[in-house]
Amino acid sequence: MPYAGLSPESSARPFWHDAVPAIVDNAMGRLWWRRTPHQVAVSSPARGGRTAYAALAVLAAGGLLHYLPGPPGAVISHAPAQTTAAFHQIVIPDLAVFQSGGISDASLARIRAIRGVEQFIALDGAQITSGGAKVNVIGVNAQQYRSWTPLSTASNQKLWNALDAGGFIASKSAGRQLRLHKGDAYPLTGAATVSLNFAGAAPLGVAGIDMVVSNQVSARLGLIHNLAALISAPGLSIAKLRHDVRAALHGTRAKLIRLRPRHAPPIVAGHIPAGKPTSYIQLFQESAALYCPGLPWEVLAAIGQIESGWGANTGPSTAGALGPMQFLPSTWAEWGITGFGDKGPPNIMYPFDAVPSAARYLCAAGGSTAAGLPRAIFAYNHAVWYVNDVLALARQYQQAYG
């Protein structure tokens, strides 16, 4: 039976797996460019637990796009930011559409009109050069695309302001490999050479994508317009969504790539002591039962997914939040406990301490009762949208594992 307080609908997906490999076919190189021109916990956005940790790997003419789990990021301590455009959600894509010559406006309009499609975004893209190296670049509406990135990235307002102002963002790996320095200008060469300021490196949630630029810069670089589209349609089966998208494309030779994860949650990383839970699902279940009877374990699971992708990204965040449940050290000093009968001081990075500590904190805030549950989640992140998102994603866990 559904427990009280959970949202009846959500587009979130609990089935992420950190070991899925990125498959990068580098077909953007073949496409080339077109010669036309918290307070205690969190306070940054996510919707329905939709942690868009990953999306593309990569826009491949003959290859695959993969939804890759990854860190939504460290968000426990972000203060409310002044935004150039409201940011209210994190979106997880279900399907990607890729067409080497670009998807027509008419096809995009028909896809957008499909009943059950909740979120939709089109991306420009191509492979260009920077410092003599080939890089895969996408061009986006910054204030829309941020919702499809990991939570720590999406909530970094300065980053998106800089992108909107004409700078570029790089993946962390590209930033290292290209030895990029924040604030410096670098030439990017596509249809033309454009000098852009490096806004910073961040998890993009996009395997195989090296850089992100704004739509305006995309046009100057000559990226292929509407090369790909991401679709979130949680109410539809993948088969139904594929069928409807194919119909909307009117027979064009676009590739449809499933991004909705198929996998169960990962095991807890590292050595697992005897008698401990062996997966995050078990860890959330036992932590709720032992440290906050009455707290739905699914709520712990949703928070854990939103905060760190089940330990995929343990921080530190820009505000210094750490661990799989993303506690600030000051909050941890008050609420951190050593879990499951272990001895010694609590370890903020250790899942068997962090998850019980989160349960303890939620319990103190009222999470053991249906009436108090929303208030407890709000205490974890002072945002109404976050309460709704956690409850919605928790319902998805309940449906999948209940």
C-alpha positions as CSV (number, residue, x, y, z in Angstrom):
1,M,0.0,0.0,0.0
2,P,1.3,3.4,-0.8
3,Y,2.3,5.3,2.3
4,A,0.9,8.6,3.2
5,G,2.5,11.7,1.9
6,L,4.0,10.4,-1.4
7,S,3.2,12.2,-4.6
8,P,1.1,10.0,-6.9
9,E,3.1,10.7,-9.9
10,S,6.7,11.3,-10.8
11,S,8.9,11.2,-13.8
12,A,11.9,10.1,-11.7
13,R,13.8,6.9,-12.3
14,P,15.5,4.9,-9.5
15,F,17.3,2.5,-11.7
16,W,20.8,4.0,-12.1
17,H,24.0,2.0,-12.1
18,D,27.4,3.6,-11.7
19,A,29.3,1.0,-13.7
20,V,27.6,1.5,-17.0
21,P,30.4,2.4,-19.4
22,A,30.4,5.4,-21.7
23,I,30.5,4.4,-25.4
24,V,31.9,7.2,-27.4
25,D,31.9,6.8,-31.1
26,N,33.2,10.2,-31.9
27,A,30.8,10.6,-34.8
28,M,30.7,14.3,-34.1
29,G,34.0,14.3,-35.8
30,R,32.4,12.9,-38.9
31,L,29.6,15.4,-38.6
32,W,32.1,18.3,-38.1
33,W,30.7,21.8,-38.2
34,R,28.3,23.4,-40.5
35,R,29.7,26.3,-42.6
36,T,26.8,28.5,-41.8
37,P,27.2,30.5,-39.5
38,H,20.8,24.0,2.6
39,Q,20.7,25.2,5.4
40,V,21.0,21.8,7.2
41,A,21.0,20.0,4.0
42,V,20.3,21.4,0.6
43,S,18.9,24.3,-1.2
44,S,19.4,23.7,-4.9
45,P,16.9,22.4,-7.4
46,A,15.8,19.0,-8.4
47,R,12.4,17.8,-9.6
48,G,10.9,14.5,-8.7
49,G,14.3,13.3,-7.8
50,R,15.2,13.7,-11.4
51,T,18.9,13.7,-11.1
52,A,20.2,14.1,-14.6
53,Y,23.5,12.7,-13.9
54,A,24.1,11.7,-17.4
55,A,22.8,11.9,-20.8
56,L,24.8,11.5,-23.9
57,A,27.7,9.2,-24.8
58,V,28.0,10.5,-27.6
59,L,26.0,11.8,-30.5
60,A,27.1,8.9,-32.7
61,A,25.9,8.3,-36.2
62,G,26.6,4.6,-36.0
63,G,26.9,4.3,-32.3
64,L,25.0,4.7,-29.1
65,L,23.8,7.3,-26.6
66,H,23.8,6.0,-23.1
67,Y,22.2,7.3,-19.9
68,L,25.0,7.2,-17.5
69,P,24.6,7.5,-13.8
70,G,26.7,10.0,-12.1
71,P,26.8,12.5,-9.4
72,P,24.0,15.0,-9.0
73,G,26.5,16.6,-6.8
74,A,27.1,18.2,-3.4
75,V,24.2,20.4,-2.7
76,I,23.5,20.3,1.0
77,S,24.8,23.8,1.7
78,H,24.0,25.9,-1.2
79,A,22.3,29.2,-0.3
80,P,19.5,30.5,-2.5
81,A,21.0,32.1,-5.5
82,Q,19.9,35.1,-7.6
83,T,19.0,33.6,-10.9
84,T,18.8,35.1,-14.3
85,A,16.0,32.6,-15.0
86,A,14.2,30.4,-12.5
87,F,15.6,26.9,-12.0
88,H,13.1,24.5,-10.6
89,Q,14.0,21.0,-11.7
90,I,16.4,18.3,-12.7
91,V,15.3,16.2,-15.6
92,I,16.2,12.6,-16.4
93,P,15.9,11.8,-20.1
94,D,14.2,8.7,-21.3
95,L,15.1,8.8,-25.0
96,A,17.5,10.6,-27.2
97,V,16.9,11.4,-30.9
98,F,19.9,11.9,-33.1
99,Q,19.9,13.0,-36.7
100,S,23.2,13.8,-38.4
101,G,21.9,16.6,-40.5
102,G,19.8,18.1,-37.7
103,I,16.2,17.5,-36.7
104,S,13.7,19.6,-38.5
105,D,11.6,22.2,-36.6
106,A,8.5,20.4,-37.8
107,S,9.7,17.1,-36.4
108,L,10.6,18.7,-33.1
109,A,7.2,20.3,-32.8
110,R,5.5,16.9,-33.4
111,I,7.7,15.2,-30.8
112,R,7.0,17.9,-28.3
113,A,3.3,17.4,-28.9
114,I,3.3,13.7,-28.1
115,R,1.0,12.9,-25.3
116,G,3.1,11.9,-22.3
117,V,6.2,13.9,-23.2
118,E,6.8,16.0,-20.1
119,Q,10.2,17.6,-20.9
120,F,12.0,18.1,-24.1
121,I,15.2,19.9,-25.2
122,A,17.0,20.2,-28.5
123,L,20.8,20.5,-28.7
124,D,23.1,21.8,-31.4
125,G,26.4,19.9,-31.7
126,A,29.5,19.0,-33.6
127,Q,33.2,18.3,-33.2
128,I,35.5,21.4,-33.4
129,T,39.1,22.1,-32.3
130,S,40.6,23.8,-29.4
131,G,44.4,24.2,-29.0
132,G,44.8,21.7,-31.8
133,A,42.7,19.1,-30.1
134,K,39.4,17.8,-31.3
135,V,36.6,18.5,-28.8
136,N,32.9,17.5,-28.8
137,V,30.8,20.6,-28.2
138,I,27.1,21.1,-27.7
139,G,25.2,24.4,-28.0
140,V,22.3,24.9,-25.7
141,N,19.8,27.3,-24.1
142,A,21.7,27.6,-20.8
143,Q,18.7,28.2,-18.6
144,Q,16.9,25.2,-20.0
145,Y,19.8,22.8,-20.4
146,R,21.0,23.3,-16.8
147,S,18.0,21.2,-15.6
148,W,19.4,18.2,-17.5
149,T,22.8,18.4,-15.7
150,P,23.9,17.1,-12.3
151,L,22.5,18.9,-9.4
152,S,25.7,20.5,-8.3
153,T,26.3,21.8,-11.7
154,A,22.7,23.0,-12.3
155,S,22.7,24.9,-9.0
156,N,25.9,26.7,-9.8
157,Q,24.4,30.0,-10.8
158,K,27.7,31.8,-11.6
159,L,28.6,29.0,-14.0
160,W,25.3,29.5,-16.0
161,N,25.6,33.2,-15.9
162,A,29.0,33.0,-17.5
163,L,27.7,30.6,-20.1
164,D,24.8,33.0,-20.9
165,A,27.4,35.8,-21.2
166,G,29.2,33.9,-24.0
167,G,31.7,31.8,-22.1
168,F,32.0,28.0,-22.2
169,I,31.8,25.2,-19.7
170,A,34.0,22.1,-19.9
171,S,33.7,18.7,-18.5
172,K,36.2,18.0,-15.7
173,S,38.2,15.6,-17.8
174,A,38.4,18.0,-20.7
175,G,39.4,20.8,-18.4
176,R,42.3,18.7,-17.1
177,Q,43.4,17.4,-20.4
178,L,43.3,20.8,-22.1
179,R,44.8,22.5,-19.0
180,L,42.1,25.1,-19.0
181,H,42.2,27.9,-16.4
182,K,39.0,29.6,-15.2
183,G,38.6,33.1,-16.5
184,D,41.2,32.7,-19.3
185,A,40.1,33.0,-23.0
186,Y,40.7,30.2,-25.5
187,P,40.1,29.9,-29.2
188,L,37.5,27.4,-30.4
189,T,37.5,26.7,-34.1
190,G,34.5,25.5,-36.1
191,A,33.1,27.4,-39.1
192,A,35.0,30.3,-37.5
193,T,37.5,30.8,-34.7
194,V,35.8,32.3,-31.6
195,S,37.7,33.3,-28.5
196,L,35.7,32.4,-25.4
197,N,36.3,32.8,-21.7
198,F,36.4,29.5,-19.7
199,A,33.5,29.7,-17.2
200,G,34.8,26.6,-15.3
201,A,34.8,22.8,-15.3
202,A,31.9,20.9,-13.8
203,P,30.3,17.5,-14.1
204,L,28.2,17.8,-17.2
205,G,26.4,14.5,-16.9
206,V,27.3,14.0,-20.5
207,A,29.7,11.3,-21.4
208,G,31.7,12.1,-24.4
209,I,30.8,15.8,-24.5
210,D,33.8,18.0,-23.7
211,M,32.3,21.5,-23.8
212,V,29.0,23.4,-23.7
213,V,28.4,26.8,-25.2
214,S,25.3,28.9,-25.5
215,N,23.0,28.9,-28.6
216,Q,24.4,32.2,-29.6
217,V,28.0,30.9,-29.6
218,S,26.7,27.7,-31.3
219,A,25.6,29.7,-34.3
220,R,29.0,31.5,-34.5
221,L,30.8,28.2,-34.4
222,G,28.5,26.6,-37.0
223,L,27.4,23.7,-34.9
224,I,24.8,21.5,-36.5
225,H,21.5,23.0,-35.5
226,N,19.2,20.6,-33.5
227,L,21.6,17.7,-33.9
228,A,19.9,15.9,-31.0
229,A,17.0,16.0,-28.7
230,L,16.4,14.6,-25.2
231,I,13.0,13.5,-24.2
232,S,11.5,12.8,-20.7
233,A,8.3,10.9,-20.9
234,P,8.0,8.9,-17.7
235,G,4.4,7.9,-18.2
236,L,5.1,6.1,-21.4
237,S,6.8,2.8,-21.9
238,I,10.0,3.0,-24.0
239,A,8.3,0.9,-26.7
240,K,5.4,3.4,-26.8
241,L,7.6,6.4,-26.8
242,R,9.8,5.0,-29.6
243,H,6.7,4.3,-31.7
244,D,5.3,7.8,-31.2
245,V,8.6,9.5,-31.8
246,R,9.1,7.5,-35.0
247,A,5.7,8.5,-36.2
248,A,6.5,12.1,-35.4
249,L,9.7,11.9,-37.5
250,H,7.8,11.0,-40.6
251,G,10.2,8.3,-41.7
252,T,13.4,10.3,-41.4
253,R,16.6,8.3,-40.6
254,A,17.0,9.5,-37.1
255,K,18.5,7.3,-34.4
256,L,16.5,6.7,-31.3
257,I,18.6,5.8,-28.2
258,R,17.1,4.5,-25.0
259,L,18.4,6.6,-22.1
260,R,16.1,5.3,-19.4
261,P,18.2,3.1,-17.1
262,R,17.6,-0.6,-16.9
263,H,19.8,-1.4,-13.9
264,A,19.2,-1.9,-10.2
265,P,21.0,0.3,-7.7
266,P,24.7,-0.4,-7.2
267,I,26.3,-2.2,-4.3
268,V,27.9,0.0,-1.7
269,A,31.4,0.8,-2.9
270,G,34.4,-0.6,-1.3
271,H,34.9,-3.4,1.3
272,I,31.6,-4.4,3.0
273,P,32.0,-5.7,6.5
274,A,30.2,-8.9,7.4
275,G,26.7,-8.4,8.5
276,K,26.3,-5.0,6.7
277,P,23.9,-4.3,3.9
278,T,25.4,-5.0,0.6
279,S,23.4,-2.6,-1.6
280,Y,22.3,1.0,-1.1
281,I,18.7,-0.2,-1.2
282,Q,19.3,-2.5,1.7
283,L,21.3,0.2,3.4
284,F,18.4,2.7,3.1
285,Q,15.9,0.0,4.3
286,E,17.9,-1.0,7.3
287,S,18.9,2.5,8.3
288,A,15.2,3.6,8.3
289,A,14.2,0.6,10.3
290,L,16.9,0.9,12.9
291,Y,17.4,4.6,13.2
292,C,14.0,6.1,12.4
293,P,11.1,3.6,12.6
294,G,8.3,4.9,10.6
295,L,10.5,6.8,8.1
296,P,9.9,5.4,4.7
297,W,13.2,4.0,3.5
298,E,12.3,5.2,0.0
299,V,12.7,8.8,1.2
300,L,16.2,8.0,2.3
301,A,16.8,6.4,-1.1
302,A,15.5,9.5,-3.0
303,I,17.6,11.9,-0.9
304,G,20.7,9.7,-1.4
305,Q,20.2,9.6,-5.1
306,I,19.6,13.3,-5.4
307,E,22.5,14.2,-3.2
308,S,25.3,12.0,-4.5
309,G,24.0,9.4,-6.9
310,W,24.3,6.8,-4.2
311,G,27.8,7.7,-3.4
312,A,29.0,8.4,-6.9
313,N,30.0,11.9,-6.0
314,T,31.0,12.4,-2.4
315,G,32.2,16.0,-2.8
316,P,33.4,18.2,-1.5
317,S,30.9,20.6,-2.9
318,T,31.7,24.3,-3.5
319,A,30.3,24.9,0.0
320,G,32.3,22.0,1.5
321,A,29.5,19.4,1.8
322,L,30.8,15.8,1.9
323,G,29.9,12.2,1.7
324,P,27.1,10.1,0.2
325,M,24.4,12.1,2.0
326,Q,26.2,15.4,1.5
327,F,26.5,16.8,5.0
328,L,28.2,20.0,5.9
329,P,31.0,19.3,8.4
330,S,29.2,21.6,10.9
331,T,25.9,19.7,10.5
332,W,27.8,16.4,10.7
333,A,29.4,17.5,14.0
334,E,25.9,17.6,15.5
335,W,24.1,14.8,13.8
336,G,26.7,12.4,12.6
337,I,26.6,9.0,14.3
338,T,28.6,5.7,14.0
339,G,26.1,3.2,12.5
340,F,25.4,-0.5,12.7
341,G,27.3,-1.1,15.9
342,D,30.6,0.1,14.7
343,K,33.1,1.7,17.1
344,G,35.0,4.9,16.8
345,P,34.0,8.4,15.6
346,P,31.5,8.8,12.8
347,N,32.9,9.1,9.3
348,I,31.1,11.5,7.0
349,M,32.3,9.7,4.0
350,Y,31.3,6.2,5.1
351,P,27.9,5.1,3.9
352,F,27.2,3.0,7.0
353,D,27.5,6.1,9.1
354,A,26.2,8.7,6.7
355,V,22.9,7.1,5.8
356,P,22.0,6.3,9.5
357,S,22.9,9.9,10.3
358,A,20.6,11.2,7.7
359,A,17.8,9.0,9.1
360,R,18.5,10.3,12.5
361,Y,18.3,13.9,11.3
362,L,15.1,13.3,9.4
363,C,13.6,11.6,12.4
364,A,14.4,14.5,14.7
365,A,12.6,16.8,12.2
366,G,9.5,14.6,12.2
367,G,10.1,12.1,9.5
368,S,8.8,9.1,11.4
369,T,5.2,10.2,10.8
370,A,3.2,10.8,7.7
371,A,2.2,14.2,8.9
372,G,5.8,15.2,9.8
373,L,7.5,13.7,6.7
374,P,7.2,16.8,4.4
375,R,8.5,19.0,7.2
376,A,11.5,16.7,7.7
377,I,12.4,16.7,4.1
378,F,12.0,20.5,4.1
379,A,14.5,20.6,7.0
380,Y,16.9,18.7,4.8
381,N,16.6,21.2,2.1
382,H,14.6,24.4,2.6
383,A,12.7,24.3,-0.7
384,V,9.1,23.3,-1.4
385,W,10.1,21.9,-4.7
386,Y,12.6,19.6,-3.0
387,V,10.0,18.2,-0.8
388,N,7.8,17.4,-3.8
389,D,10.7,16.0,-5.7
390,V,11.9,13.7,-2.9
391,L,8.3,12.4,-2.3
392,A,7.8,11.9,-6.0
393,L,11.0,9.9,-6.5
394,A,10.3,8.0,-3.3
395,R,7.1,6.8,-4.8
396,Q,9.0,5.5,-7.8
397,Y,11.1,3.5,-5.4
398,Q,8.0,2.2,-3.7
399,Q,6.5,1.1,-7.0
400,A,9.7,-0.6,-8.1
401,Y,10.7,-2.3,-4.9
402,G,7.5,-2.3,-2.8
